[in-house]
Amino acid sequence: MNKGDLPRTILHVDLDAFYCSVEETLQPSLRGKAFVVGGTPEGRGVVASASYAARVYGIHSAMPTAQALRLAPDLIVVSGRHHVYSEQSRKVMAILREKAPLMQQISIDEAFLDVTGVSDSGASIARRLQARILDEYQLPTSWGIASNKLVAKIATEVGKPAGLVQVPPGEEAGFLAPLGVRMLWGVGPKTQERLAEIGVKTIGDLAALHPDLLRQRFGEHGLELASRARGEDERPVVEEHDPRSISAERTFSEDIVDPVEIQQKVLRLSEQVARRLRKEERMGWTVKLKLRWPDFETITRQTKLRQPTDRVPEIFGTALALLDQAWQGGRSIRLIGVGVSDLVEPVRQLELFDRTWEEEERLQEAIDSIRERYGPDAVRRAGGLDAETRAQGTGLEADEPVVD
Ligand SMILES: [Mg+2]
């Protein structure tokens, strides 16, 4: 990746009123109503999440529930179901992780994605993910797109709820200038007060202060604040864990039963997994296939390989063999997942003198870079083509096993 001096494309996403939004999907009668998820006033509980209708009354999270009820006596108080929220969060984060080369989850409802170098624009990636999360889980999200984390996060805040705010490179300072200093990371109520004493209300005011005055008043922290006020932030998006398994899955908008189509989906998922393995410089010993039927029954099957791989032919071939064992022909499928686990560092030195392998790798790298630039459909591997052609040429009936 030649990230060099190119501006980065950072997306920030936050689920709007997350716990409340999940409750609305479970209890549609709550939609549009002033309600909070939180503890009871008797138990001295606090608001964990407030619906937008409740926020109109000045209710916000971390406020004691008793105080919220004084502001809005008809307020509905729902007690939290955290396992459900975690489960929904996990699903949403899995979608994000699958779509971005680099993803950092910040909390249960918030993440940064670095999509620098991806052919699609940040805004169109964000728009698609926003629509997909709403469509699949009925959960609204807000998105900020900018050249760094600081500005992307503030852009999300500005657009909430259901927002999508993009700040083009070079316009960071201008975007921040009219906003209150309080929106700036690192400015709490005390700093806000001290800034107000010297006439600083907006981020633009802060950016315009003379460095000497800042240093004199706030020390080195003051200079840092000014740099943030100009929209500068070099912090990288860091993958927060070393994944022990890399997988891709797809829930279909309509259940599929056609064996050729199913094979093609397995191929596509295998390609995604192989691409991510290579990008993260991992190989895996175990290939997994996951299938879910329309009644939500879900199975996972796996096979250990003779040697670790990051290549499409092995992953696809193994996944197809697993599909052969697991799929009950004629039964339609709701979700397919392909994964590779037992990850290790690449062990390529074993094959250093294998010329065909070198050619294969060059081919894979070329395909990866073309796809990164032009999207997943820009090129099909010869192996992939063969498999599809084979599948199409077999003339199989829907109820026959599809693996050759
Ligand atoms: Mg949120």
Residues whose N, C-alpha, C, O or C-beta is under 5 A from the ligand:
A	BS01	MG	D14 L15 D16 A17 F18 D109
